[in-house]
Structures are given as C-alpha cells and as structure tokens.
Amino acid sequence: MNYFVAKLVFQLQPNGAQSNQFDEQLRLIEAVNEQLALEMAYQIGLMSQEDINDKNNQKILWKFIAVTEIQHIGEISNGKEIHYKIIEPDESNEYLALVHEKANHLKTRKTIYQ
C-alpha cells in the first residue's frame, strides 16, 4: 500500500466569528494513489470539523478550510523521512539554543506511552 502525508488547514472561529488563528495539521493517509489520498484527506478534514469549548467555556468552531499539500511517501519503515524544513534564522546561536532547550525538555519529560 502507498502512504501519503496531507496538510489540512483549519480556521479557529471563537463563537462562530472569523479569526486570524489557523491550525495546520499533517495527516498520514493510506491509499492506492494520490487522487484517492487527496479525496480521503478532504473527507477527513470535513469529518474533523467540530465545536469545542475552551477553558472559559466559550464555543470554538474548528472549520475545515482546505487540503493544501499532499506528498507521496511510499511504504512506511522505521526512521523514514516524512518531512523536512530548511531553516535560515537571523541568529544561528539563538536558533541552536532553542533547539537544545527543546531537546533537553524532551529528555526530562516523563513518557506517557509505556
């Protein structure tokens, strides 16, 4: 079977109002071809729309906007690259400090999957 990674975009709408807050999600799709994977990703987006209540009990709509990217990744195997992003920060030292901070946080975090 073939696997694809699809990017789905949702808009968060507090109390049904327009906002400038968006959620981009990468979803793993198993399909025989790219066209079917795109259709499946779109259906997942529609089915994932929901109203939730935030910590202040205000209703927030997660509105599905679109599937903006789809990438064939073939068969799944341990350690396979599924995404990359080249970063060009203004300050390399600040970026490296942030990377090390995040890595150390992961090392000290208690695992929830055992």
C-alpha positions as CSV (number, residue, x, y, z in Angstrom):
1,M,0.0,0.0,0.0
2,N,1.1,3.6,-0.5
3,Y,1.2,6.2,2.1
4,F,0.8,10.0,1.7
5,V,1.2,13.0,4.0
6,A,-1.5,15.6,3.6
7,K,-1.6,19.1,5.1
8,L,-5.1,20.1,6.3
9,V,-5.8,23.7,7.2
10,F,-8.5,24.6,9.8
11,Q,-9.6,28.0,11.0
12,L,-10.5,28.5,14.6
13,Q,-13.6,30.6,15.0
14,P,-14.5,31.6,18.5
15,N,-18.3,31.9,18.9
16,G,-18.6,31.4,15.1
17,A,-16.7,34.7,14.3
18,Q,-13.8,35.0,11.8
19,S,-10.4,35.0,13.4
20,N,-6.7,35.1,12.4
21,Q,-5.9,31.8,14.0
22,F,-5.3,28.7,11.9
23,D,-4.3,25.1,12.6
24,E,-2.2,23.3,10.0
25,Q,-2.2,19.6,10.5
26,L,-0.1,16.9,8.8
27,R,-2.1,13.7,8.4
28,L,-1.0,10.2,7.3
29,I,-3.2,8.8,4.6
30,E,-3.1,5.2,3.2
31,A,-4.4,5.0,-0.4
32,V,-3.8,3.3,-3.7
33,N,-3.0,6.5,-5.5
34,E,-2.6,10.3,-5.0
35,Q,-6.1,11.2,-6.2
36,L,-7.7,8.8,-3.7
37,A,-5.4,10.1,-1.0
38,L,-6.5,13.7,-1.7
39,E,-10.2,12.7,-1.6
40,M,-9.6,10.9,1.7
41,A,-7.8,13.9,3.2
42,Y,-10.6,16.2,2.2
43,Q,-13.2,13.9,3.8
44,I,-11.1,13.6,7.0
45,G,-11.0,17.4,7.1
46,L,-14.7,17.7,6.8
47,M,-15.3,15.0,9.4
48,S,-12.8,16.7,11.8
49,Q,-14.7,19.9,11.9
50,E,-16.1,20.3,15.4
51,D,-17.3,22.7,18.0
52,I,-15.3,22.6,21.2
53,N,-15.5,24.6,24.4
54,D,-12.3,26.3,25.6
55,K,-11.2,26.7,29.2
56,N,-13.6,29.7,29.6
57,N,-16.5,27.5,28.3
58,Q,-16.6,29.6,25.1
59,K,-17.6,27.7,21.9
60,I,-14.8,27.5,19.3
61,L,-15.5,26.1,15.8
62,W,-12.7,24.2,14.1
63,K,-13.7,25.0,10.5
64,F,-12.0,22.9,7.7
65,I,-10.6,25.2,5.0
66,A,-8.7,23.0,2.6
67,V,-6.1,20.4,1.8
68,T,-3.1,22.4,0.7
69,E,-0.3,19.8,0.2
70,I,-0.1,16.1,-0.5
71,Q,3.2,14.1,-0.7
72,H,3.7,10.5,-1.6
73,I,5.9,8.8,1.0
74,G,5.5,5.2,-0.3
75,E,5.9,2.4,2.2
76,I,6.4,3.1,5.9
77,S,9.5,2.0,7.6
78,N,11.2,2.9,10.9
79,G,13.2,6.1,10.6
80,K,11.9,7.1,7.1
81,E,11.9,10.8,6.5
82,I,8.4,12.1,6.1
83,H,9.0,15.9,6.4
84,Y,11.8,18.4,6.3
85,K,12.1,22.1,6.5
86,I,15.2,24.2,5.9
87,I,15.6,27.0,8.5
88,E,17.6,30.2,7.9
89,P,17.4,32.1,11.2
90,D,18.7,35.6,11.6
91,E,20.8,34.4,14.6
92,S,22.2,30.9,14.4
93,N,23.2,30.9,18.1
94,E,19.7,31.8,19.2
95,Y,18.3,29.1,17.0
96,L,20.7,26.5,18.3
97,A,20.0,27.5,21.9
98,L,16.3,26.9,21.2
99,V,16.9,23.5,19.6
100,H,19.0,22.4,22.6
101,E,16.3,23.7,25.0
102,K,13.6,21.7,23.3
103,A,15.8,18.6,23.1
104,N,16.6,18.8,26.8
105,H,12.9,19.3,27.6
106,L,12.1,16.0,25.8
107,K,14.8,14.2,27.7
108,T,13.5,15.2,31.1
109,R,9.8,14.8,30.3
110,K,8.0,11.8,31.7
111,T,6.8,9.4,29.0
112,I,3.1,8.8,28.7
113,Y,3.4,5.8,26.4
114,Q,4.8,2.7,28.1
